[in-house]
Amino acid sequence: VTPERAEALIDPRRAEHRRLQGNSDAQVTVIEFSDYECPFCARVHPTLEKIVEEYQGEVAWEYRHLPLVSHPNARPAAIAAECVGDIAGDEAFWTFSEYLFANQRSLNVRVYETGAEAVGVSTEALTTCMEQPEIAERVLDDERTALALGGSGTPFNVVLYPDNTIRTI
């Protein structure tokens, strides 16, 4: 996508509640739209971690959600992950995300509660947060953004370069 076309598109990054690994001022940002039930997403997750680590401050990785209709537990998992991030911070979000990928074949409320408790979020706090409509709306906004950028499957990655050129993968 050229810089001119990028201006016509919406920004692939979140304005608020960004789930970011790496330097927020990095020259390159990879925005990953992912689904916690997607086996390919689970496989690409360590690769993106390695890229951020190896490029020490030059590449950032932002996680956004694209729960597929064919994965019935992906949306509640995304909402739970956003709640963990809001309540306990970004480090807890990333730890919880790894936990969800490791348990993707058995995602359910009990799995969310166990993972949340492991990062210091009580079951009560998680349940209360997951009932908040603004959290579900945040996940829907991620989906809308991915679709606007041409994403229809997962993992869907968007690379944002310093000149605002966008490349989808």
Backbone torsions as a table, in degrees:
resi	resn	phi	psi	omega
1	VAL	NA	125.7	-179.2
2	THR	-73.0	162.6	177.7
3	PRO	-57.1	-36.3	179.0
4	GLU	-65.1	-43.0	179.4
5	ARG	-69.6	-35.6	180.0
6	ALA	-60.7	-35.8	179.1
7	GLU	-64.6	-30.1	179.2
8	ALA	-78.4	-19.8	179.4
9	LEU	-90.2	162.8	174.3
10	ILE	-77.1	154.0	178.4
11	ASP	-66.1	129.1	-178.7
12	PRO	-72.1	-13.7	179.5
13	ARG	-86.8	153.0	173.1
14	ARG	-76.3	145.3	174.6
15	ALA	-77.0	-35.3	-179.0
16	GLU	-133.3	162.7	176.1
17	HIS	55.6	40.7	179.4
18	ARG	-71.1	134.7	176.3
19	ARG	-103.3	95.5	-168.0
20	LEU	-121.3	136.5	169.2
21	GLN	-114.8	139.5	-179.7
22	GLY	96.3	-169.8	-175.6
23	ASN	-76.9	121.4	-179.8
24	SER	-66.3	-16.0	177.5
25	ASP	-103.0	18.1	-177.9
26	ALA	-60.5	152.9	178.9
27	GLN	-67.5	-34.2	-177.2
28	VAL	-124.1	135.8	175.8
29	THR	-123.8	128.4	173.2
30	VAL	-99.6	119.6	176.7
31	ILE	-102.6	114.7	-178.9
32	GLU	-100.3	124.9	171.9
33	PHE	-100.9	119.5	-167.6
34	SER	-137.1	167.5	-176.9
35	ASP	-135.2	124.9	-175.4
36	TYR	-66.7	-15.4	176.9
37	GLU	-97.1	-2.7	-177.0
38	CYS	-82.2	117.4	-179.5
39	PRO	-64.2	-31.5	179.1
40	PHE	-71.2	-33.1	176.0
41	CYS	-64.7	-42.2	178.3
42	ALA	-62.0	-33.9	-179.3
43	ARG	-76.0	-31.9	-178.5
44	VAL	-82.3	-21.3	-177.3
45	HIS	-53.1	-52.0	179.4
46	PRO	-64.6	-30.2	178.2
47	THR	-65.1	-43.7	178.8
48	LEU	-66.7	-37.7	175.0
49	GLU	-58.5	-43.6	-178.4
50	LYS	-66.2	-39.6	178.4
51	ILE	-61.2	-47.0	179.4
52	VAL	-60.5	-43.0	-179.1
53	GLU	-66.2	-47.1	-175.7
54	GLU	-68.8	-31.7	-177.8
55	TYR	-94.8	15.1	172.8
56	GLN	15.1	80.8	174.4
57	GLY	91.7	-11.2	-178.9
58	GLU	-90.5	-21.0	-178.3
59	VAL	-129.1	132.1	173.2
60	ALA	-112.2	156.5	-179.7
61	TRP	-128.6	120.8	177.0
62	GLU	-110.9	130.2	-179.7
63	TYR	-97.3	128.9	172.4
64	ARG	-131.6	164.4	-172.5
65	HIS	-103.0	140.7	171.8
66	LEU	-142.5	70.3	-179.3
67	PRO	-68.5	123.2	-178.7
68	LEU	-79.9	147.1	-180.0
69	VAL	-59.8	-33.1	-178.6
70	SER	-72.6	-7.1	178.4
71	HIS	-116.0	91.1	-172.1
72	PRO	-63.5	-21.8	-179.5
73	ASN	-96.4	-2.9	-176.7
74	ALA	-68.7	-40.8	-180.0
75	ARG	-65.6	-50.3	177.6
76	PRO	-62.0	-33.2	177.2
77	ALA	-65.5	-40.6	178.3
78	ALA	-63.5	-42.8	178.5
79	ILE	-63.8	-43.1	177.9
80	ALA	-61.4	-42.1	179.9
81	ALA	-63.6	-41.5	177.6
82	GLU	-63.0	-39.7	178.6
83	CYS	-64.1	-45.0	178.5
84	VAL	-59.0	-43.9	178.6
85	GLY	-63.0	-41.7	179.1
86	ASP	-66.3	-40.6	-175.2
87	ILE	-79.4	-45.0	-170.8
88	ALA	-113.6	-4.1	176.2
89	GLY	101.0	173.0	-174.7
90	ASP	-64.7	-38.6	179.6
91	GLU	-60.9	-41.7	177.6
92	ALA	-65.1	-38.7	177.3
93	PHE	-57.0	-49.0	-177.2
94	TRP	-66.8	-40.0	177.4
95	THR	-63.7	-43.9	178.9
96	PHE	-64.0	-40.0	178.4
97	SER	-61.0	-43.6	176.8
98	GLU	-61.4	-39.9	177.6
99	TYR	-62.0	-43.5	179.3
100	LEU	-62.9	-44.0	178.1
101	PHE	-62.6	-39.1	179.7
102	ALA	-66.6	-24.1	-178.1
103	ASN	-116.0	25.5	-171.7
104	GLN	-63.6	-21.6	178.9
105	ARG	-80.2	-9.6	-177.8
106	SER	-132.6	31.8	-178.3
107	LEU	-64.3	129.5	174.9
108	ASN	-165.1	178.1	-176.4
109	VAL	-56.5	-42.6	-178.5
110	ARG	-63.1	-39.2	177.4
111	VAL	-63.0	-43.4	178.4
112	TYR	-60.8	-44.8	-178.5
113	GLU	-63.3	-44.2	179.9
114	THR	-63.0	-45.5	179.3
115	GLY	-65.0	-39.1	179.3
116	ALA	-66.3	-43.8	179.1
117	GLU	-60.6	-35.2	-179.1
118	ALA	-65.4	-23.2	178.2
119	VAL	-107.6	13.9	172.9
120	GLY	92.1	16.7	178.8
121	VAL	-107.1	122.3	-178.8
122	SER	-70.0	155.7	177.2
123	THR	-58.4	-42.1	-179.7
124	GLU	-62.6	-44.9	-180.0
125	ALA	-64.5	-41.1	178.8
126	LEU	-63.3	-47.6	-178.7
127	THR	-60.8	-45.6	179.6
128	THR	-61.1	-45.1	-179.6
129	CYS	-64.4	-43.7	-176.9
130	MET	-63.6	-19.0	178.3
131	GLU	-85.4	-6.6	-177.5
132	GLN	-78.1	123.6	-177.4
133	PRO	-62.5	-27.3	-179.0
134	GLU	-68.1	-25.2	177.6
135	ILE	-72.2	-46.1	176.9
136	ALA	-62.0	-36.7	179.0
137	GLU	-65.7	-36.2	177.6
138	ARG	-61.6	-43.4	178.2
139	VAL	-65.3	-41.8	176.6
140	LEU	-62.0	-37.8	177.6
141	ASP	-63.7	-39.1	175.3
142	ASP	-59.5	-44.6	179.2
143	GLU	-61.3	-46.2	179.6
144	ARG	-59.9	-41.9	179.5
145	THR	-63.0	-47.0	179.2
146	ALA	-59.0	-46.5	179.8
147	LEU	-62.5	-40.0	179.0
148	ALA	-63.9	-28.0	179.7
149	LEU	-90.9	0.3	177.4
150	GLY	101.0	5.6	-179.6
151	GLY	-79.0	131.4	177.0
152	SER	-133.8	-8.9	178.6
153	GLY	-139.7	174.8	-178.6
154	THR	-126.2	152.3	-6.6
155	PRO	-73.4	144.3	176.8
156	PHE	-119.5	118.2	-176.0
157	ASN	-116.0	142.8	176.8
158	VAL	-123.9	127.3	178.1
159	VAL	-104.7	124.8	-179.7
160	LEU	-108.4	121.2	-177.0
161	TYR	-98.4	165.8	-176.4
162	PRO	-57.3	-30.7	-179.6
163	ASP	-86.6	13.0	-178.5
164	ASN	70.1	13.4	171.8
165	THR	-69.4	138.1	179.6
166	ILE	-117.1	133.0	175.4
167	ARG	-126.7	127.6	179.1
168	THR	-96.0	146.4	179.8
169	ILE	-131.9	NA	NA
